[in-house]
Amino acid sequence: MIIYTIEIQDGEREYTEWNYITADIQDYNDDVITDRDLLYDFFGTELEDSDCVDLEQKTKSYWIGDVIACIGKVNSITERTFRIIREYV
């Protein structure tokens, strides 16, 4: 299981959200799952190259509606730990 953060800028306001997917962290490390895939999973919006704000950066930011978003942190998490987090968040 993968847990990840999404860094979002909405005008002058910046905030962080989090989400998870049932996948192996190695798939992310091997670029089988990309930042664009994780953003699609969170926002439900198909992203194009033209939505990318900074093509040269390793962590790409994308225009999604009225906000700019990028993936912050990506980590592996066990099912047990995830259940504990869900209780408190």
CYANA upper distance limits for C-alpha pairs under 8 A (distance plus 0.5 A):
  1 MET  CA     20 TYR  CA      7.67
  1 MET  CA     21 ILE  CA      6.49
  1 MET  CA     22 THR  CA      4.98
  1 MET  CA     23 ALA  CA      5.46
  1 MET  CA     24 ASP  CA      6.27
  1 MET  CA     25 ILE  CA      7.60
  1 MET  CA     76 SER  CA      6.34
  1 MET  CA     77 ILE  CA      6.01
  1 MET  CA     78 THR  CA      6.88
  1 MET  CA     79 GLU  CA      7.61
  2 ILE  CA     20 TYR  CA      5.95
  2 ILE  CA     21 ILE  CA      5.87
  2 ILE  CA     22 THR  CA      6.74
  2 ILE  CA     23 ALA  CA      6.49
  2 ILE  CA     24 ASP  CA      7.07
  2 ILE  CA     25 ILE  CA      6.50
  2 ILE  CA     74 VAL  CA      7.38
  2 ILE  CA     75 ASN  CA      6.21
  2 ILE  CA     76 SER  CA      5.16
  2 ILE  CA     77 ILE  CA      6.32
  3 ILE  CA     18 TRP  CA      7.76
  3 ILE  CA     19 ASN  CA      6.38
  3 ILE  CA     20 TYR  CA      4.74
  3 ILE  CA     21 ILE  CA      7.16
  3 ILE  CA     74 VAL  CA      6.45
  3 ILE  CA     75 ASN  CA      5.98
  3 ILE  CA     76 SER  CA      6.70
  3 ILE  CA     77 ILE  CA      6.85
  4 TYR  CA     18 TRP  CA      6.13
  4 TYR  CA     19 ASN  CA      6.10
  4 TYR  CA     20 TYR  CA      6.53
  4 TYR  CA     71 ILE  CA      7.70
  4 TYR  CA     72 GLY  CA      7.53
  4 TYR  CA     73 LYS  CA      5.89
  4 TYR  CA     74 VAL  CA      4.86
  4 TYR  CA     75 ASN  CA      6.80
  5 THR  CA     16 THR  CA      7.01
  5 THR  CA     17 GLU  CA      6.15
  5 THR  CA     18 TRP  CA      4.77
  5 THR  CA     19 ASN  CA      6.97
  5 THR  CA     71 ILE  CA      6.41
  5 THR  CA     72 GLY  CA      5.57
  5 THR  CA     73 LYS  CA      5.79
  5 THR  CA     74 VAL  CA      7.23
  6 ILE  CA     16 THR  CA      6.07
  6 ILE  CA     17 GLU  CA      5.68
  6 ILE  CA     18 TRP  CA      6.38
  6 ILE  CA     19 ASN  CA      8.40
  6 ILE  CA     39 LEU  CA      8.18
  6 ILE  CA     69 ALA  CA      7.10
  6 ILE  CA     70 CYS  CA      6.22
  6 ILE  CA     71 ILE  CA      5.10
  6 ILE  CA     72 GLY  CA      5.92
  6 ILE  CA     73 LYS  CA      8.20
  7 GLU  CA     14 GLU  CA      7.88
  7 GLU  CA     15 TYR  CA      6.63
  7 GLU  CA     16 THR  CA      5.22
  7 GLU  CA     17 GLU  CA      7.23
  7 GLU  CA     69 ALA  CA      6.05
  7 GLU  CA     70 CYS  CA      5.84
  7 GLU  CA     71 ILE  CA      6.51
  7 GLU  CA     72 GLY  CA      6.23
  8 ILE  CA     14 GLU  CA      6.16
  8 ILE  CA     15 TYR  CA      5.90
  8 ILE  CA     16 THR  CA      6.48
  8 ILE  CA     17 GLU  CA      8.16
  8 ILE  CA     67 VAL  CA      7.19
  8 ILE  CA     68 ILE  CA      6.31
  8 ILE  CA     69 ALA  CA      4.96
  8 ILE  CA     70 CYS  CA      7.24
  9 GLN  CA     13 ARG  CA      6.31
  9 GLN  CA     14 GLU  CA      4.91
  9 GLN  CA     15 TYR  CA      7.11
  9 GLN  CA     67 VAL  CA      6.18
  9 GLN  CA     68 ILE  CA      5.70
  9 GLN  CA     69 ALA  CA      6.85
 10 ASP  CA     14 GLU  CA      6.67
 10 ASP  CA     66 ASP  CA      7.40
 10 ASP  CA     67 VAL  CA      5.28
 10 ASP  CA     68 ILE  CA      7.19
 11 GLY  CA     67 VAL  CA      7.77
 19 ASN  CA     42 PHE  CA      7.38
 23 ALA  CA     27 ASP  CA      7.79
 24 ASP  CA     28 TYR  CA      7.73
 24 ASP  CA     76 SER  CA      7.94
 25 ILE  CA     29 ASN  CA      6.81
 25 ILE  CA     75 ASN  CA      7.37
 25 ILE  CA     76 SER  CA      6.06
 26 GLN  CA     30 ASP  CA      6.48
 27 ASP  CA     31 ASP  CA      6.66
 27 ASP  CA     32 VAL  CA      5.43
 27 ASP  CA     33 ILE  CA      6.19
 28 TYR  CA     32 VAL  CA      6.28
 28 TYR  CA     33 ILE  CA      5.17
 28 TYR  CA     34 THR  CA      6.76
 29 ASN  CA     33 ILE  CA      8.45
 33 ILE  CA     37 ASP  CA      6.59
 33 ILE  CA     38 LEU  CA      7.95
 34 THR  CA     38 LEU  CA      7.01
 35 ASP  CA     39 LEU  CA      6.68
 35 ASP  CA     59 THR  CA      8.05
 35 ASP  CA     60 LYS  CA      8.00
 35 ASP  CA     70 CYS  CA      7.99
 35 ASP  CA     71 ILE  CA      6.57
 36 ARG  CA     40 TYR  CA      6.63
 36 ARG  CA     47 LEU  CA      7.39
 37 ASP  CA     41 ASP  CA      6.67
 38 LEU  CA     42 PHE  CA      6.81
 38 LEU  CA     71 ILE  CA      8.10
 39 LEU  CA     43 PHE  CA      6.44
 39 LEU  CA     44 GLY  CA      8.11
 39 LEU  CA     45 THR  CA      8.35
 39 LEU  CA     69 ALA  CA      8.39
 39 LEU  CA     70 CYS  CA      7.90
 39 LEU  CA     71 ILE  CA      7.76
 40 TYR  CA     44 GLY  CA      5.32
 40 TYR  CA     45 THR  CA      5.76
 40 TYR  CA     46 GLU  CA      6.37
 40 TYR  CA     47 LEU  CA      7.57
 41 ASP  CA     45 THR  CA      8.49
 45 THR  CA     64 ILE  CA      7.99
 47 LEU  CA     51 ASP  CA      6.78
 47 LEU  CA     62 TYR  CA      8.31
 47 LEU  CA     64 ILE  CA      8.38
 48 GLU  CA     52 CYS  CA      7.76
 51 ASP  CA     62 TYR  CA      5.76
 51 ASP  CA     63 TRP  CA      5.71
 51 ASP  CA     64 ILE  CA      7.85
 52 CYS  CA     60 LYS  CA      7.13
 52 CYS  CA     61 SER  CA      6.31
 52 CYS  CA     62 TYR  CA      4.86
 52 CYS  CA     63 TRP  CA      6.94
 53 VAL  CA     60 LYS  CA      7.59
 53 VAL  CA     61 SER  CA      5.89
 53 VAL  CA     62 TYR  CA      5.88
 53 VAL  CA     63 TRP  CA      7.22
 54 ASP  CA     60 LYS  CA      6.36
 54 ASP  CA     61 SER  CA      6.63
 54 ASP  CA     62 TYR  CA      8.40
 55 LEU  CA     60 LYS  CA      6.83
 56 GLU  CA     60 LYS  CA      8.34
 59 THR  CA     70 CYS  CA      7.34
 59 THR  CA     71 ILE  CA      7.39
 60 LYS  CA     70 CYS  CA      6.53
 60 LYS  CA     71 ILE  CA      8.24
 61 SER  CA     68 ILE  CA      6.82
 61 SER  CA     69 ALA  CA      5.84
 61 SER  CA     70 CYS  CA      4.95
 61 SER  CA     71 ILE  CA      8.25
 62 TYR  CA     68 ILE  CA      5.90
 62 TYR  CA     69 ALA  CA      5.90
 62 TYR  CA     70 CYS  CA      6.91
 63 TRP  CA     67 VAL  CA      6.33
 63 TRP  CA     68 ILE  CA      5.08
 63 TRP  CA     69 ALA  CA      7.11
 64 ILE  CA     68 ILE  CA      6.52
 64 ILE  CA     69 ALA  CA      7.46
 77 ILE  CA     81 THR  CA      7.01
 77 ILE  CA     82 PHE  CA      6.96
 78 THR  CA     82 PHE  CA      6.63
 79 GLU  CA     83 ARG  CA      6.76
 80 ARG  CA     84 ILE  CA      7.01
 81 THR  CA     85 ILE  CA      6.82
 82 PHE  CA     86 ARG  CA      6.68
 83 ARG  CA     87 GLU  CA      6.92
 84 ILE  CA     88 TYR  CA      7.39
 85 ILE  CA     89 VAL  CA      6.56
